[in-house]
Amino acid sequence: MLETLRERLLSVQQDLTTGLKTLGDKSREAKKSRQRYENAWAALHKGAKDCAKAGELVDSEVVMLSAHWEKKRNSLVELQDQLQQIPGFLADLECLTASLAQLEANFEEMENHLLCLEDLCEQCELERYKCMQTLQLENYKKTKRDADRPRASTDMRITRLLDLSNLASSC
């Protein structure tokens, strides 16, 4: 019995040694696995940080591009609105051109009327001048007649006196 106990103790000792050896091997393997896991985790963590930084960079670029293209889109919408207004603008331009042509014709007609008016004014002025000259001539003739009457009567008296004096001297 002691023998069996001894064998059993030996067997337990061997099993314990084997178990401890296996446990040590497994502990070393676990240590290596843990180290690999920690390294992989650190690499994943670093990769996640790098990806986050790259994502933030891409996000800022996307925001900038979005703002840029929003401006472009707004410019295109504004351009489209302006292009849609071109037919109305052209119609207004045609209307203005027609109005300008009509105004030009009206101005030419007005200029002709003004020239006619100027000619009429010159004729009136000339007629007024003629009337004034005729009136002055009539006044001059009247004044001359009025002045000639006393002179004529004086001349007649002088002539009579001379005639009388010639008669008296001849007799």
Secondary structure, 3 states (H helix, E strand, C coil): CHHHHHHHHHHHHHHHHHHHHHHHHHHHHHHHHHHHHHHHHHHHHHHHHHHHHHHHHHHHHHHHHHHHHHHHHHHHHHHHHHHHHHHHHHHHHHHHHHHHHHHHHHHHHHHHHHHHHHHHHHHHHHHHHHHHHHHHHHHHHHHHHHHHHHHHHHHHHHHHHHHHHHHHHHC
